Amino acid sequence: MQRFVVTFLSFIILSCSSERATRSHIDTSSNPSDTDAKSFAADTINSSVDSSNVKINGNGNGTGSADTSDYDSEHILQRLEQARQHYLLALASQEAGDSLNCGTEFETAIQILNELSEYSRIDSSKEYLDLSKSLIEDYEKYIAQIDSLGPDASVYALREKLNQVVERGDTTGLKIPRFEIKGTQVPLPFNEYVERATAFFMGRGRHYMERWLYLSGKYCPMMTRIFREEGTPGELVYLAMPESGLRTDARSWARAVGLWQFMKGTGAMYGLRVNWWIDERRDFEKSTRAAARHLKDLYGELNDWNLVLGAYNAGAGRIFRAMRRSGASDYWEMRKHLPRQTRNYIPQYIAVARIVLNPQKHGFTNIPMADSLAFDVVEINDCIDLRVLAKCALTTVDTLQDLNPELLRWCTPPGVTGYRFRIPLGRKAAFLISYAQIPAEQKKDWAIHTVKRGETVSSIARRYGLAASLLKDLNNIHSDRRLSVGTVIALPLPKDIADSKVPYNYSPEIRGMNFGSIKSYAASDHINKAKLRHAKREVKQPKGKEKLVYHVKRGDTIGHIAEWYGVRASDIRNWNDIYYGSYIHAGQAIAIWVLASKTKLLKRVDSMEFSEKQSMTKGDLAEAAQAEEGKTRTKSSSTEWIQHAVKYGETLEKIAKIYEVSTSDLKQWNNLRSSRITIGQTLEIYDKPEERVKLIAAPAKIHAAPPVKTSSTGIFSPTHKVKKGESIYIIARMYGVDVQKFKNYNSLRRNKILVGQVLKIPMKTD
């Protein structure tokens, strides 16, 4: 439904949506909540809070939420599976020695997860979080093993490589200039860490620095002006280079966005709004001013620019904690108490700043510079297609998107007047003449409504004063049935609402940092031990491990099994080729690879009662089993009743489906008069161990390549689906087979293969 809405809106507004114009591939939407339509028309754009209503279940069992539309649930499962398949291909390419394809597959998988991150509550999905963590961990390990990155590697892969370079880089063969830089407020010293980072940019990473020097001509004059107006040191504008590579559309693995890599929460503190129509973290002027203010606020508290840089990277809380633990306030003294990324972040910035301030001394001569930003600003009072505005400005949609990168859709935002829109310099007079002649039918305002539980087309139409038949036609709805929760409905605003637009708020509330609460947290000894155990846990891979087999019991989930054995859920999926969107059932044998030293202890998990396993906290199972080793443990007698603690997002219907019982039985067993249950409530359920348990409904289709056998996954599929850019040679090398043998096995007389073609992979014994 969401995909249709976006497509249909594009068609309605002069068929205006091109592939370039519609930027976001994942449609989250503004939620009108209980406000009336008139206030929502304004709040849609002026609110700094993302009010999208897409939900993902956080129970770790691989299910889609009941609060997510059917399309969203299926789409998320498909994309997770596609990311996992690219992940497997990356591992296969790594083992085949194909570093170029390996990096491409890793980046593709991460890009898919970044797109999924647009769903507002994706962070509650343990499967998404586990796959993201596993993928990034293995990518970081791969980066550590290679000498150089490919030309298409992201700035975040570059930053990880720099972390390694600063720790143990090689400066052999490079003449690195050593000199003192004077006249800057931020100290730019030369030491062994800065030397290693500088050597990287003068050598293997030279193409990155050349690109940044070119783009500095476009952005740095504007940044320098804004930093000067805010009273922030001008040399800090070069921080945007290692942060984002000077790209307004940059998105990190942690979902920071824009030139200055603001997270949504921090950006909101400095007035950067994010909703379905705009993301002001991408606005080069607004985000730069927010960055200048944020850096200045940090300096007002820390009074040291090196510590400010560390806080910008890792948060002020980590800096306060490192100061407390080290007993020092000098960055170079407390460096070892900081996370690896943060302790190497400052030398990276210093190296970049030293090079940009003195490019010729570092061997960067005759580097072309991009033209600086130059534009006129006009005020737009209507929601208008960018293609129409491009004609008025005698330019292209691409140019308008480059000048207005905060716009996420095909048009200017609805419900407001006075939106400041950038057009090429010198086109203002011509634009205003053409703009005044735009017909009224080309000026349309829209609202986005996210369906809540119990809503119908008729109830939504009544709420907004529209005809139900109109909503059905616009949104391709063919029945009066209840709509799925989370479905996006496009609403053409009535004339009385459209005429009551509000001025765009260019002075939102700036809250800034609350250092009191940050200091209080950093001063405490509170540490999330579960997270530390998870972070320190070894990556479970078959090499050097032993195989155990676990037989699925009724009520088990992949998340449970991963927790009991201390492995990653994504690894369990990879080891057993369990697709996102597939079934597991009672009695199914699951392969688990564990350290040989833990095999004896963890063998016991398969025979333990569910309550015994659940009583263990993550990472404590082996230790608890070891403490009991040598003692006689009598297996508790089988009970006919089990207890289920209600979790966030669960309903009585969902729990009944999990245990394959009826809701009426649940009510009778627990003396419930209604279907209402609360988080933490314990339900008594009559146990029927012989029944299968269905974890999740399989999506209709999952278009993903079959999995690959590697020493990391321990699985094999005999076919491969050809992707764009692949050749017979690439595929044969990926699977470690002879090219001619590969051709003969598939009866290929020529080297030509087609995208989508399914090829058989010969076994080593074939």
SEKE-638838 format. One line per 8 residues: their letters; for each residue z negated, y, x of C-alpha. Coordinates in steps of 0.2 Angstrom, whole numbers, always signed. Layout:
# residues N
A> Z Y X  ... $
***
This chain:
# residues 766
MQRFVVTF> +0 +0 +0  -5 +12 +14  +12 +9 +23  +21 +12 +7  +12 +28 +3  +17 +36 +20  +35 +30 +18  +36 +36 +0 $
LSFIILSC> +28 +53 +4  +41 +55 +17  +55 +52 +5  +47 +63 -8  +46 +78 +4  +65 +79 +7  +65 +62 +15  +57 +71 +30 $
SSERATRS> +48 +58 +39  +56 +52 +55  +49 +39 +67  +44 +53 +78  +37 +64 +64  +25 +51 +58  +13 +49 +72  -1 +38 +66 $
HIDTSSNP> +3 +20 +64  -14 +16 +55  -17 +25 +40  -35 +31 +37  -38 +43 +23  -49 +57 +17  -61 +52 +3  -64 +64 -11 $
SDTDAKSF> -81 +56 -14  -89 +64 -30  -82 +82 -27  -70 +89 -39  -51 +89 -35  -52 +108 -32  -65 +107 -18  -57 +92 -11 $
AADTINSS> -40 +101 -9  -49 +112 +4  -61 +100 +11  -47 +88 +16  -43 +99 +30  -58 +110 +34  -70 +96 +35  -75 +91 +53 $
VDSSNVKI> -81 +74 +47  -69 +59 +46  -72 +52 +28  -60 +38 +28  -66 +23 +18  -58 +8 +27  -72 -5 +31  -72 -20 +42 $
NGNGNGTG> -86 -34 +40  -98 -34 +55  -105 -52 +52  -95 -59 +67  -88 -73 +57  -70 -68 +57  -70 -63 +39  -62 -48 +31 $
SADTSDYD> -73 -36 +22  -74 -36 +3  -73 -17 +4  -56 -18 +13  -40 -18 +4  -30 -34 +5  -17 -26 +15  -29 -19 +27 $
SEHILQRL> -38 -36 +30  -22 -45 +33  -15 -31 +44  -30 -31 +55  -30 -50 +57  -12 -50 +61  -14 -36 +74  -29 -44 +82 $
EQARQHYL> -19 -60 +84  -5 -51 +91  -17 -43 +104  -24 -60 +108  -6 -67 +111  -2 -53 +123  -18 -56 +131  -14 -74 +134 $
LALASQEA> +3 -69 +141  -5 -57 +153  -16 -71 +159  -1 -83 +161  +9 -69 +170  -6 -66 +182  -6 -84 +187  +13 -85 +189 $
GDSLNCGT> +11 -70 +201  +21 -58 +189  +11 -43 +192  +23 -31 +183  +24 -42 +167  +5 -45 +168  +1 -26 +168  +13 -23 +153 $
EFETAIQI> +6 -37 +143  -12 -31 +146  -7 -13 +142  +2 -19 +126  -13 -28 +120  -25 -13 +123  -13 -2 +114  -14 -13 +99 $
LNELSEYS> -33 -12 +99  -32 +7 +101  -21 +8 +85  -34 -3 +76  -48 +9 +82  -41 +22 +69  -50 +12 +56  -66 +21 +53 $
RIDSSKEY> -78 +6 +53  -69 -5 +65  -84 -4 +76  -94 -15 +64  -81 -29 +67  -89 -41 +81  -72 -49 +83  -63 -33 +87 $
LDLSKSLI> -77 -28 +99  -78 -45 +108  -59 -45 +110  -59 -28 +117  -73 -31 +129  -65 -47 +135  -48 -40 +137  -54 -25 +147 $
EDYEKYIA> -65 -35 +158  -51 -46 +163  -39 -32 +165  -52 -23 +176  -53 -39 +187  -34 -40 +188  -33 -22 +193  -45 -26 +207 $
QIDSLGPD> -34 -40 +214  -18 -30 +215  -13 -17 +228  -4 -5 +217  -1 -2 +199  +16 -2 +190  +24 +14 +185  +19 +13 +167 $
ASVYALRE> +1 +9 +170  -10 +20 +159  -22 +34 +167  -36 +23 +162  -30 +8 +173  -27 +21 +187  -45 +27 +185  -52 +9 +187 $
KLNQVVER> -41 +7 +202  -48 +23 +209  -66 +16 +206  -62 +2 +218  -53 +13 +230  -68 +25 +232  -79 +10 +234  -69 +2 +248 $
GDTTGLKI> -52 +10 +250  -42 +10 +266  -37 +26 +275  -28 +18 +289  -11 +26 +294  -13 +42 +284  -17 +59 +292  -29 +66 +279 $
PRFEIKGT> -33 +85 +282  -51 +89 +284  -56 +107 +281  -68 +117 +271  -63 +125 +255  -72 +141 +251  -72 +153 +236  -75 +140 +223 $
QVPLPFNE> -90 +139 +212  -89 +120 +211  -92 +112 +228  -77 +102 +235  -84 +94 +251  -75 +81 +262  -84 +65 +265  -79 +46 +266 $
YVERATAF> -78 +44 +247  -67 +59 +244  -57 +54 +259  -53 +37 +251  -48 +45 +235  -37 +57 +244  -29 +43 +254  -24 +35 +237 $
FMGRGRHY> -16 +50 +230  -6 +53 +246  -1 +35 +247  +0 +22 +234  -4 +34 +220  +7 +48 +225  +19 +47 +210  +4 +51 +199 $
MERWLYLS> -1 +66 +209  +17 +72 +209  +18 +70 +190  +2 +80 +188  +7 +94 +199  +23 +96 +189  +13 +96 +172  +1 +108 +179 $
GKYCPMMT> +14 +122 +178  +14 +119 +159  -4 +118 +155  -15 +126 +169  -11 +144 +166  -17 +142 +148  -32 +132 +154  -37 +145 +167 $
RIFREEGT> -36 +159 +155  -47 +150 +142  -60 +145 +156  -60 +163 +162  -63 +169 +145  -78 +157 +142  -85 +160 +160  -82 +142 +166 $
PGELVYLA> -76 +140 +184  -57 +140 +185  -56 +125 +197  -63 +114 +183  -46 +114 +174  -40 +101 +187  -53 +89 +179  -40 +86 +165 $
MPESGLRT> -28 +77 +177  -39 +62 +181  -46 +63 +163  -29 +62 +153  -15 +64 +165  -12 +80 +156  -6 +72 +141  -11 +78 +123 $
DARSWARA> -9 +61 +116  -19 +51 +128  -31 +39 +121  -44 +30 +131  -51 +12 +130  -66 +20 +122  -56 +30 +110  -58 +47 +118 $
VGLWQFMK> -43 +58 +114  -33 +72 +121  -31 +82 +137  -50 +83 +138  -54 +65 +131  -66 +70 +118  -75 +57 +108  -75 +61 +89 $
GTGAMYGL> -94 +65 +89  -94 +76 +104  -78 +85 +98  -86 +89 +82  -101 +97 +91  -88 +110 +97  -78 +112 +81  -64 +100 +84 $
RVNWWIDE> -60 +92 +67  -52 +75 +64  -46 +69 +47  -30 +61 +40  -19 +76 +43  -25 +83 +60  -34 +79 +76  -39 +95 +85 $
RRDFEKST> -44 +85 +100  -25 +85 +103  -24 +104 +102  -21 +110 +119  -29 +127 +116  -44 +122 +105  -49 +106 +115  -48 +117 +131 $
RAAARHLK> -60 +130 +124  -71 +116 +118  -71 +108 +135  -75 +125 +144  -90 +127 +132  -96 +109 +134  -95 +110 +153  -104 +127 +152 $
DLYGELND> -118 +120 +141  -121 +105 +153  -122 +117 +168  -135 +128 +158  -146 +112 +157  -142 +103 +174  -139 +118 +185  -128 +108 +197 $
WNLVLGAY> -109 +106 +195  -109 +88 +202  -121 +83 +189  -111 +92 +176  -96 +81 +180  -106 +66 +180  -113 +70 +163  -96 +74 +156 $
NAGAGRIF> -90 +57 +161  -106 +46 +156  -116 +58 +145  -131 +68 +150  -143 +54 +146  -137 +43 +160  -139 +58 +172  -157 +62 +166 $
RAMRRSGA> -161 +43 +168  -154 +42 +186  -163 +58 +191  -179 +50 +185  -176 +33 +193  -171 +41 +210  -183 +55 +210  -169 +66 +216 $
SDYWEMRK> -158 +79 +208  -144 +79 +221  -129 +69 +216  -125 +61 +233  -144 +55 +234  -144 +48 +217  -127 +41 +217  -132 +23 +218 $
HLPRQTRN> -142 +24 +202  -126 +29 +192  -114 +17 +184  -99 +13 +195  -87 +23 +185  -98 +38 +186  -103 +38 +204  -84 +37 +209 $
YIPQYIAV> -79 +50 +196  -85 +65 +206  -75 +60 +222  -60 +57 +212  -61 +75 +204  -64 +83 +221  -49 +74 +229  -38 +80 +215 $
ARIVLNPQ> -44 +98 +216  -43 +99 +235  -25 +93 +234  -20 +104 +219  -27 +119 +228  -18 +115 +245  -3 +104 +240  +7 +107 +256 $
KHGFTNIP> -7 +103 +268  -8 +86 +259  +11 +83 +261  +16 +88 +243  +30 +100 +246  +45 +106 +235  +37 +98 +220  +45 +106 +204 $
MADSLAFD> +34 +114 +191  +36 +113 +173  +38 +130 +163  +22 +137 +157  +18 +136 +138  +26 +150 +129  +26 +152 +110  +25 +163 +95 $
VVEINDCI> +12 +160 +81  +16 +161 +63  +5 +158 +48  +10 +144 +35  +3 +145 +18  +10 +129 +11  +12 +110 +15  +30 +110 +22 $
DLRVLAKC> +40 +96 +30  +42 +99 +49  +61 +97 +48  +62 +111 +36  +51 +122 +48  +62 +116 +63  +77 +123 +54  +68 +139 +51 $
ALTTVDTL> +63 +141 +69  +81 +135 +75  +73 +121 +85  +69 +102 +84  +55 +93 +76  +51 +86 +94  +48 +104 +100  +37 +108 +85 $
QDLNPELL> +27 +92 +88  +25 +97 +107  +19 +114 +102  +7 +108 +88  +1 +91 +94  -14 +91 +83  -3 +87 +68  -3 +69 +64 $
RWCTPPGV> +9 +68 +49  +26 +74 +44  +20 +91 +38  +8 +105 +39  -9 +102 +32  -11 +104 +13  -24 +114 +3  -25 +128 +15 $
TGYRFRIP> -18 +145 +19  -16 +154 +35  -13 +139 +46  -8 +145 +63  +8 +136 +68  +17 +138 +85  +35 +140 +86  +46 +143 +102 $
LGRKAAFL> +44 +160 +109  +56 +173 +103  +60 +164 +86  +47 +173 +75  +58 +186 +67  +72 +173 +62  +58 +161 +57  +50 +173 +45 $
ISYAQIPA> +67 +177 +36  +71 +159 +34  +53 +154 +29  +53 +167 +15  +69 +158 +7  +61 +141 +7  +63 +135 -12  +47 +131 -21 $
EQKKDWAI> +51 +113 -23  +50 +111 -5  +32 +117 -4  +21 +102 -10  +3 +100 -8  -5 +82 -7  -22 +74 -7  -26 +57 -2 $
HTVKRGET> -39 +47 -13  -47 +30 -7  -50 +18 -21  -68 +14 -24  -76 -1 -33  -71 -2 -51  -58 +12 -51  -42 +10 -60 $
VSSIARRY> -26 +20 -60  -31 +28 -77  -48 +33 -71  -41 +41 -55  -28 +50 -66  -41 +57 -78  -52 +63 -63  -38 +73 -56 $
GLAASLLK> -30 +79 -72  -14 +69 -69  -3 +57 -79  -6 +38 -75  +12 +35 -76  +15 +48 -63  +3 +40 -51  +11 +23 -54 $
DLNNIHSD> +28 +29 -50  +23 +38 -34  +13 +24 -28  +23 +9 -33  +10 +2 -45  +16 -10 -58  +1 -15 -68  -16 -8 -75 $
RRLSVGTV> -26 -20 -65  -41 -14 -55  -35 -8 -38  -42 -16 -22  -56 -6 -14  -49 +4 +1  -31 +6 -6  -24 +23 -3 $
IALPLPKD> -17 +33 -17  -6 +49 -15  -10 +63 -27  +1 +78 -30  -10 +92 -33  -9 +101 -50  -3 +119 -49  -20 +126 -53 $
IADSKVPY> -27 +117 -39  -13 +121 -27  -14 +139 -31  -33 +139 -27  -31 +135 -8  -43 +141 +4  -40 +150 +21  -40 +138 +36 $
NYSPEIRG> -57 +139 +44  -54 +144 +62  -72 +147 +66  -81 +130 +62  -99 +128 +66  -102 +125 +85  -118 +114 +86  -117 +111 +105 $
MNFGSIKS> -128 +98 +114  -146 +94 +109  -154 +91 +126  -171 +89 +119  -167 +73 +111  -156 +67 +125  -171 +70 +138  -183 +61 +126 $
YAASDHIN> -172 +46 +125  -169 +46 +144  -187 +48 +148  -192 +32 +138  -191 +15 +146  -182 +8 +131  -167 -2 +136  -157 -13 +125 $
KAKLRHAK> -160 -30 +134  -148 -39 +123  -134 -28 +129  -139 -29 +147  -139 -48 +145  -122 -47 +137  -115 -36 +151  -122 -46 +165 $
REVKQPKG> -116 -63 +158  -102 -72 +168  -85 -73 +161  -83 -91 +155  -67 -99 +161  -63 -117 +164  -61 -115 +183  -78 -121 +190 $
KEKLVYHV> -85 -125 +173  -87 -141 +163  -82 -144 +146  -94 -147 +131  -89 -151 +113  -97 -144 +99  -95 -151 +81  -95 -137 +68 $
KRGDTIGH> -109 -138 +55  -109 -131 +38  -113 -112 +39  -108 -110 +57  -97 -96 +63  -87 -93 +79  -99 -79 +82  -114 -90 +80 $
IAEWYGVR> -106 -103 +92  -102 -90 +105  -120 -83 +105  -128 -101 +106  -118 -105 +121  -118 -88 +129  -99 -86 +129  -87 -74 +122 $
ASDIRNWN> -80 -77 +104  -63 -72 +110  -64 -86 +124  -68 -99 +111  -53 -94 +101  -42 -95 +117  -49 -111 +123  -46 -119 +105 $
DIYYGSYI> -31 -109 +100  -40 -102 +84  -29 -89 +77  -37 -73 +69  -35 -77 +51  -36 -96 +53  -49 -109 +46  -63 -118 +55 $
HAGQAIAI> -72 -132 +45  -87 -143 +46  -84 -158 +58  -71 -149 +68  -73 -151 +87  -74 -135 +97  -71 -135 +116  -84 -125 +126 $
WVLASKTK> -83 -122 +144  -99 -118 +153  -106 -118 +171  -110 -135 +178  -128 -131 +181  -131 -127 +162  -121 -142 +155  -136 -154 +153 $
LLKRVDSM> -146 -140 +144  -132 -134 +133  -127 -152 +128  -142 -151 +116  -135 -137 +106  -123 -149 +96  -138 -159 +89  -150 -144 +86 $
EFSEKQSM> -154 -138 +68  -146 -122 +63  -163 -114 +61  -168 -119 +79  -152 -111 +86  -153 -95 +76  -171 -93 +82  -165 -91 +99 $
TKGDLAEA> -159 -73 +105  -143 -71 +114  -144 -78 +132  -161 -86 +129  -155 -103 +123  -154 -111 +141  -170 -104 +146  -179 -111 +131 $
AQAEEGKT> -171 -128 +132  -176 -129 +151  -194 -125 +146  -194 -139 +134  -185 -151 +146  -196 -167 +149  -205 -164 +133  -202 -175 +118 $
RTKSSSTE> -194 -166 +103  -194 -174 +86  -179 -168 +76  -185 -160 +60  -182 -169 +45  -166 -164 +36  -170 -152 +22  -160 -150 +6 $
WIQHAVKY> -163 -131 +6  -157 -117 +18  -161 -99 +19  -148 -85 +21  -153 -68 +26  -142 -55 +17  -132 -45 +30  -123 -28 +29 $
GETLEKIA> -108 -28 +18  -112 -45 +9  -111 -48 -9  -117 -62 -20  -99 -67 -23  -95 -68 -4  -111 -78 +0  -106 -90 -14 $
KIYEVSTS> -89 -92 -7  -96 -95 +11  -107 -109 +5  -95 -115 -8  -107 -114 -23  -106 -103 -39  -114 -86 -41  -123 -93 -56 $
DLKQWNNL> -131 -106 -45  -137 -93 -33  -145 -83 -47  -153 -98 -54  -160 -104 -38  -167 -87 -33  -172 -81 -51  -160 -66 -50 $
RSSRITIG> -156 -57 -66  -141 -48 -59  -129 -49 -44  -137 -35 -35  -144 -40 -18  -151 -30 -3  -149 -31 +16  -163 -43 +23 $
QTLEIYDK> -166 -52 +7  -168 -71 +9  -159 -82 -3  -163 -100 -5  -147 -111 -5  -146 -129 -9  -138 -138 +6  -122 -149 +4 $
PEERVKLI> -118 -154 +22  -103 -165 +17  -93 -150 +10  -81 -140 +21  -85 -122 +25  -71 -109 +24  -73 -94 +35  -59 -83 +32 $
AAPAKIHA> -43 -83 +22  -27 -85 +32  -15 -70 +31  +1 -73 +24  +11 -71 +40  +6 -69 +58  +21 -64 +68  +14 -68 +86 $
APPVKTSS> +21 -78 +100  +13 -95 +103  -1 -97 +115  +2 -102 +133  -6 -115 +145  -16 -107 +159  -31 -112 +169  -40 -98 +160 $
TGIFSPTH> -37 -104 +143  -35 -123 +144  -22 -123 +130  -3 -127 +129  +11 -124 +117  +28 -131 +120  +38 -116 +113  +40 -98 +117 $
KVKKGESI> +47 -84 +106  +59 -72 +116  +54 -54 +116  +64 -39 +120  +67 -37 +139  +64 -55 +143  +76 -66 +152  +78 -84 +156 $
YIIARMYG> +71 -81 +174  +56 -71 +168  +51 -84 +155  +54 -99 +167  +43 -90 +180  +30 -86 +167  +27 -104 +164  +30 -110 +182 $
VDVQKFKN> +45 -121 +178  +62 -122 +187  +75 -111 +180  +89 -124 +179  +77 -137 +172  +72 -124 +159  +90 -121 +154  +94 -140 +153 $
YNSLRRNK> +79 -143 +143  +85 -130 +130  +104 -135 +131  +108 -117 +138  +125 -116 +146  +124 -98 +149  +110 -86 +154  +111 -76 +137 $
ILVGQVLK> +96 -78 +126  +92 -68 +110  +76 -58 +104  +67 -70 +92  +75 -86 +99  +62 -100 +100  +63 -109 +117  +55 -126 +122 $
IPMKTD> +44 -126 +138  +46 -142 +148  +30 -151 +154  +28 -154 +172  +31 -172 +168  +47 -169 +158 $
***
